[in-house]
Amino acid sequence: MCGIVGVLGSGSIAGSIVDALKRLEYRGYDSAGVATLENGKLERRRAEGKLKNLEAKLAAAPLLGSIGIGHTRWATHGKPTETNAHPHASRGLAVVHNGIIENFKALREELAAKGYAFATQTDSEIAAFVVEDELAKGKSPAEAVHAGLKRLRGAFALVYLFEGENNLLIGARQGAPLAVGYGDGEMYLGSDALALAPFTDRVAYLEEGDWVVVRREGADIRDASGKPVQRRIQRSPAGSLLAEKGNYRHFMAKEIHEQPEVVGHTLAHYVDMAAMRLKPFAWPVDPKTLGRISIVGCGTAYFAGLVGKYWIERFARLPVEIDVASECRYREAPVERNGLTIVISQSGETADTLASLRYVKDNGSKTVGVVNVPTSSIARLTDAAAPTLAGPEIGVASTKAFTCQLAAMACLAISLGRARGAIDEAREAALLAELVLTPGLLAEALKLEPAAETVAHAIARARDVLYLGRGTAYPLALEGALKLKELSYIHAEGYPAGELKHGPIALIDEAMPVIVIAPRDAVFEKTVSNMQEVAARGGRLVLIGEKHAAEEAAVAIEHVLAMPDMGANFAPIVYAAPIQMLAYHTAVIMGKDADQPRNLAKSVTVE
């Protein structure tokens, strides 16, 4: 969840660390800090809130060391205060930490009994004290870290800085990502390649349980047992993908408008546009042998999987079970040996999804990972990768990653249908011809932004909002409600429209906006009847549908976002754009930070 950086450089490196942290701020922005060595002594600067507060501290009291570590925090234990900000220090060392140390209370009691005094409310601080405890036994820094790691339980990435060691950083990875960057006489550690991109494009990724001793001359990587191992150094494309806002006020706005391009890129990966055929996909199990498929994801990725469930069942005639990853990993669901599980994650590091992946693999399931980061843990652990080519997504609320996940899931559903004989060649071509129109239709839908902003002014005055949809529009209703909650902090719920009369209709009054997502599909007339039920009770209807849908509904509609005419099969890819714009503009009107909503982080690498 948090972002960490370590630099072994030349000259003052505090500013470079802060610049790298800015690329990791999507991981958390509750507080931030930097530690360097000044004449061999540890010096820290920390600040509550966003990185600009840390920059102000550094401007007032610069750090001049040529070796250092930095951190941007998403709080899990302890309030987001300066005291709880990283780096944490004990006698002779400092540490930055991403993840959760599950046994910190027991370790804290053990070390307190030995006379150690703790300064913070965090679990992270214990990672410094266990190493100090090992150093007190006469061990070297590397020996102390190795021994300390064996005492920690949980999911974490760590980077240590030691007093008197001007040419040494030690990093470790267990359940949270950590990359090693190779420079010219300089070395780096970071949560991902995006953070390291200003320094180098030569990156190696630590595997689970690895720890690494880093000096300016290179990196000595060890596995959990302490045995030296080699990890492939690869060229990272992140340097060419560094995100800038351009002419947009927020990254989220930019990323919403990038969707026609990146969905097109994603489709081009799967579809032979000339032949209007899918390119071969290396399924890790013969689709004809499958009795069902399981899908796992969190948040927006879960909703992408829910749309995928509709598509797979429709096109491949194959039952689909879908789980929120945090439920899947704990309910001990039976796993079909040599069955298939699709896991969906933007970052490829989502803790619950990663744990679910390991669970199903351990129980014999084959796996496919729908991920946006090709070097991520999920991409590397799954049997087959189904990439989404969204590029770096900096805004915390997912936009272009979601529509690229939908594009990939649509292609996988059609591929399964063909492999199972549920659709023939002509049907495949017809579906793909409809699917490849979605980037252009997205561009048309984005022209509704002025109308979406007008609707947002009405939504911004509401306390509660209801989203309704049927079929594949139901997951979009869930996603629309989630986006509004994330960005504006307005309470919102998504419901299947057919369930309206089974409870939510009691909420409808003249103050509640009811946003109806109504593509012209097989259940459009049923959705219209639900709109009439809302209108009869004085509800404030907002319709997202094709141009003539409002006329056909024949009820009083407060606002209409008139979508372009399109086929119904892949409408969710296009209809995602207006629900994103509604949430974005509502947040902006209300003065909220659309890129960095409170309490959230982009990559959820802790439970």
N, C-alpha and C positions, 0 to 999 in steps of 0.2 A: 504494500500500500504506500509506504513512504519511498522517497527517492534518495539514493546515496551515491556519492562521488568520492573518489580518492585520486590524488595527483602526486606523482613524483616528478617534479619539473625543474626548471632553472629560473632563477629570479622569483619575484613575488607572484604567487599563484592564487591568492584569495579571490581576486576578481574573476579569474578563469573558472574557479570552482562555482562561484555564484552564477556565471553565465551558463555553466552546465546544469546547475540546479533549475534554472528557468525552463530548461527543456524537460525537466522531470516534475515540474510543478503540477502537472496533471495527476500525479500520484498522491498529492497531498499538499496542503498549504495552510495548515494550522499554525505552524511555526517553522523556523529555519535556523541553521547555524553553521559555522565554519570553525575548524581548529587547525592551527599550524604550529610548527616548531620555530621558536625565536631563540637563536643561540642554544639550541638543544632543549629549550624549555617549552612546555605546552602553554599555548595561549588560545583562548576561545572568544568568539563573538556569537551571541545568540539573540533572537528576537521573536516575540510573539507575533502571529499574523503572517502576512505575505512577505515575499522576498524583498520588497521595497523597504520594509522596516529593517531587515538585516543590512541592506545596502547603506542605509542611513547610519547604522552603527559602525560599519566599516569605514565610511567616509569620515566619521568623527574620530575613530581610533583604528587606523589601518593595521592589517596584519601583513608582515613582509616575508614570511617564511617561504621556502621553495618546496616544501612538502606539506600536504594537508588533506583533510577530509571534510566533507560537507553533507548536509542533510536537509531535506524538506519533509515535513511531518504530516501524517494523517493520524490523529490521536486515537489510540485504542485503550491505553491505560493512563489515567491522569489527564487533567484538564490541559488545554493547549496554552500553557503559560511559558514564559521564558525559562523558568526553573526546570520545566519538564522538556524543554527543547533539547535536541541533540546538537552537537556531540555530547555524550555523557563522559564523565571523567572519574577516575579513581587515582590513587597515588601512582604516578608514573606513566599513565596511558589514557587514551580517549578512544571511544568507539561510536560508530553510527550503525543503526540497526533498522532493518525492514522486516516486519513480521510480528509474531507473537511467541514469547517464551512461556510455555504452558506451566512449567514448574518453578516459576520465579518466586512464589511465596515460600515454598519449602527451602529453596536456596537462600532466600533473604533471611529466614529464621536461622538457618545453619550458620551463615556468615555473621549475622548480628551477634550470635553467641560467641563468636571469636573476636568481637570488638569492632567490626566494620560498621561505619556510620553511613547511612544512606541519605541522599539529598532530595530525591524526587519521588513522585508517585508512580513511576513507570516500571514496566517489566524490563525495559531495555537496559536500565542501569546495571542490572545484575550481570549482564554480559561483560561489563568492565571488571566487576569485582571478582568474578570467578577466575579471570585471568590474573588479576593482581594476586589472588590467593595462591595460584600456581607459581607465579614469579617469586613469591615469598619462600617457596620451597627450594629455590636455587635454580629453577629452570630458565632456559633461554626464552626469548619472546615466542619463537616458533613452537618450542616444546610446551610453553604455557598455554598458547592458544589451542593447540591440538588437545591437550588435556582438558582445558576448559570446555571445548566443544562437546566432549563426551559427557559433560555434566548437564548440558542444556537439552531440554525437550521442547519440541514445537517446530514451527516453520519460520525460517529466518534467513536473512543475508546480513553479514557483518563485515565491517572494515575497521581494523585497529591501527592506531598511531601510537608510537612509543617515544617517551622522552629519551633524549640522547641517541636516538636512532634516526639520523637524517637521511638514511637511504633504505628505509624499510616500511612497507605497508603489508599487512596480512589480512586477507579476505577469506570469507567462508560462505558456502551456500548450502542450505538445507530447506527445501520447500519454497524458496523465494529466489528470483533470478539474480545473477551477478555475472558481469562480463569483464574480461581483461582486455585493455587496449594497449597496443604496442606502438610506440613512437620511436623517434630518432634520439636516443639517449634519454628518453622520458618514458614513463609508464603510467597507466591509468586503470582505475576500477570504476564501474558504474552499474546502475540498475539495468540499463539497456544501452544499445548501440546509439540511440538517439542522443543520449547525454554525452557520449564520447565523440560524436561526429565532429565537433570543432577541433578536436585534437588529432584524431586518426581514423582511418577506415579499416585498419587491421585489428580484428577482434576475435577473441576466443571466448566461448561460453563455458562456464563451469558446469559440470554435471552434478546430479544430486549427491550430496555428501562431500563434494570436493572442498578443499581449502588451498590457499595459494599464498606463497611468500613472494612478494614483489619488490624488486630493486630496479634501479635505473637500467641495469644491464639486461633485465629480462624477468621472467616469471618461472617459479618452481611450483608446479601444480601437484598436489597430493590428493589421493582419495581418502575416504574416511578412516582407513586403517593406517594412513601415513605413507603408503607406497607411492613413489613417483609415477605420474601418469602423463600422457600427452593428450592435449585437446587441440583439435584442428584450428589453426588460425585462418580466418576467412575474411574476405573483403566485404564490408558492410556497405549497403547502398544508402545508409541513413544520411550521410553528408549531403547527398543530392536531394534529399527529401525534407530538409529542415523547413519547418512551417513558419510562414510569416502571415500576418493578417491581411496584407495588401491594402485594398481600399475599404475593407470591412471593419465595422466597429468591434466585432468579436470574432474569435476563431469559429464559434458555432455558426455564425452567419455565413462565413466563408465555406465551411464544410457542408452546410446545407446546399449551397450553390455549386459545390463541386460534384454533387451526386450524378448528374447526367454523364459526366466524364468518367468517374470511377466505376459506376455501374456498367458503363460500356466496356471499360477495361476488364472488369470481372467476367462479363459475358464472353468477351473475346478469348479469354483463357479456356473456356469450356466449349464454345460453339465454333464450328467451321462455317463462317458466314457465307462463303461462296457456295458450299454444297448444302447449306442449311441442315447440317447434321451435327450431332454432338461429337466432340473429339473423344477418343477412348478414355475411360476412367478406370484406374486399376483398383477395382473393388477387392478388398482383402478376403472376401468370401463370395462364393457363387450366389448371386441374388436369387436364383431359382430355388435354392435350398432353404431360403429364409421363411420362417413362419411368422415373424414379426420383426420390427425394428424398435430400438429404444433411442430417444433423443434426450440430451441433458444440457442445461444451460442455466444462467443466472440473469435476472433482470431483463434488459432488452434482448439479450441473446436467447433467453427462454422464449420470449414472444416470437422471435424469428423462427425458433424451433416449432412453436405452435402453428404458425402459418405453414411451415414445412410438413407438419403432420397432415394437414388438410391436403396438401399437394401429393404427398407420397401415397396416402390412402386413395386419392382420386385417380392418379396416373399409374401407380404401380399395383393397385389393389392389394395392398399389404398393410395389415394392422400396425399401428404405431402407438407406443407408450411413451409419454413424455413426462419428465421429472424436473422440478427445480433441483439444482445440483445439491443444495444443502440438505434436502430431504432424501435424495437418492443415496447419498453416502452413509446415512445413518439408519435407514429403515431396513437395511440388509435385504434388498429386493433380490428375488431369485434371478440369476443370470443364465441365459441360454448359452451353453458351450457352443462355440463356433457360430453364435449369433452375431448381430451387428449393432453397435452403439455409435451414434453420431453425437459428438460433443462440440458445442459452439461457444466460442469465446473471442472477443475482439483482441485482447492482449495475448491470449494463449498462456496466461499465468494465473488466471482466476483460481483462487485456492480451493473453493468447494468443487469447481468443475474438474480441476486437476486431481483432487482426491477421488472423485467419482470415476474418473478415467482409470485411475490405478485400481480401484475396486473392481470394475467390470473386467479389466485385463487380467487381474489375478484370478478371476472366476471363469476365464476362458472365452470371453467375448472378443471378437475382432472390432476394431475401432477406426473411425474416420473423424478427423479433426477439421472443423470449419473455423479457420483462424485468420487473423489479419497480419500476424507477425510470423514469418516463415521460420525464424530461428528460435521461436518460443518453446517452452517446455512441452506444451500440448502438441505443437507441430512435430516435435521430435519424438514424442512418446507414442503417438497414434500410428496405426498400421498403414494408413493412407491419409495424405493431406489434401484438403479441398480449400485452396486459398481464396481469400477475399482480397481484392486489390484496391482497398480504400486509401492506402497510404497512411501516414501518421495522422491520428485524430487527436487533437489537442483539447478541444472542448470536452468537459467531463460527461455531459449528456450525449449519448451516442446518436449520431445522425447518419453520416455516410457509411459507417461500419454496419449499421442495421440494414440499409438497403442493399449493400453488397452481400451481406449474409443471406438476405432474401433471394438475391440473384443466384448465388451459389446453390441454395437449397432448391430452387426451381430446377436448375440444371441436374442436380442429383436425383430429384424426383423423376424427371423425364428419363434419365439414364436407367434408373431402376425399372421403370415401366417398359422400356425397350428390352432390357436384359431378361425380364420375366415374361415377355410376350404379351403384356397387358395392353400395350399400344403398338401399332404397326408403324412402318416407315412413313406412311402418309400422315398419320396422326402426329408423329414426332416432328415432321417438317412444319405442320400447321401450328403446333404449339411453339416451336422455336421462332417461327415467323411473327407470332404475336409477342413472344418474349423479347425479341431484339428491338421491338418498337419502344420498349419502356424508357430507355435513355432520352429519346426525343420527347416522349410524353412527360417525363420528369421536367424537362426544360420548359414545356408549356405550362405545367403546373406551377413552376416557380414564378411565373408571371402574375400569379394570384397574390403575390406578397403585399401589395397595397391593400387589397381587400382583407387579407389575413390580419394586417395591422389594425384595420378598422374594427374587426371583430374582437381583436385583443383588448381594445379599450373597454368593451363591454364586459369581457371576461375578467379583466383586472379588478372590477368592482364587486365581483362575486365572492362569496365565502365557500361555496361548494359548487362543483361542476360534475355532470354525469355524461359519460360517453357511451354510446350504444352502437352496436354493429352485429351483423349475423354472418355466419360462414367465416371466410377469411378476414372479414371486416371486424370480427369480434376480437382477435388478437390485436388489431390496430386500435380498437377502443381501449384495450388494456394499456397499450404503448402510449396512446395519447394522454391517458390519465396519468401515467407514470411521468411523462415528460413535463406535464403541467405541475405536478407535485415537486419534481426535482428542481425546477427552475424558478417557479413563482411562489412556492410554499402554500399554494391554494389547495385545499382538500379536493380531490377528484377521484372518481371511481369509474372503471370500465366494466360494462355489463353486456352479456349477450342480450340482444334486443328482445328475444322471445321470453326472457326471464323478467321483463319489466313488470308484468302484472303479478309476479310472485314475490314482491317485496319492495323494490326500488321505486315503484310508482307512488308509494307513500311519501317520498321525499319531494315530489314535484310541486312547486308553487311558482308564483310570478317572479321570484327572485333567482331561481336556479336556471342557469343556461344548460340546455341539453344538446350536446353535440352528436349528431347522427351521421355515421359514416355509411353511405348508401351507394356503392357502385351498382351498375345495372347488371345484376347477376340473377341466378335462379330464384333467389329469395328476396328480390327487390320489392315485390308487392307486399310481402310479409312485413318488411321493414317500414314501408309506407303506413301500414295499419298501426304499427307502433308509434309512428309520428302523430297519427291522428289521436291516439290515446293521450299522448303528451299535450297536444294542442287543446283537447277537451278539458284539461285540468289547468289551463293557463300557463303551461310551461313555456319557456323562452327557447324556441327551436333555432339551432344553427345546423344547417344542412351542408355536408360535404358530399356532392354528387354531381352527376352530369347535368348539362345545361337545362334539360327539360324535366329534370326530376322534381323540381319545386312545383311546376305546373301540374304534374301528375299527382303529386301528393294532395293538392287542393286543400291545404290548410295554411293557417297564418304562420309564416316563417320569418323570424326576425332578421336572419342573415343567411346568405347563400354563398358558398365558395363553389363556383361553377367549374367543375373539372372537365378536361377535354374528353370527347367520346373515345372509348377504348373497349377492347375485349375484357371480359370479366376475370379470366383465369389468373392474370398476374397484376391485377389492379392494386394489391397491397404495396407493391414496389413504388407505384406512382402516388397513391393516396397517403403514403408516409410523409411526403413533403408538406402538405398543408397542416397536418397535425404538429409537425416540428415547428413550422413558422408561427402557428398560433401560440405555442408554448414559449418560443423565443421572444416574440414581441410582447406578450403579456409580462414576461419577466423584465424586459427593458423598460416598459411603461411604468412598472412598479419600482424601478430603480434597483433591481437585483443584478447580481453578477452572473450573466448568462454562461460564462465560460467556467466559472468556479463556484458552483452553488455550495451553500454551507453544508458542512458535515459529510460531504461526499468526496470520493476520490475516483480517478479514472480506472485504475487497475486494482481490483480488490484481491490482494494477495494474502489476506488474512481472513479467518472465519468471521 
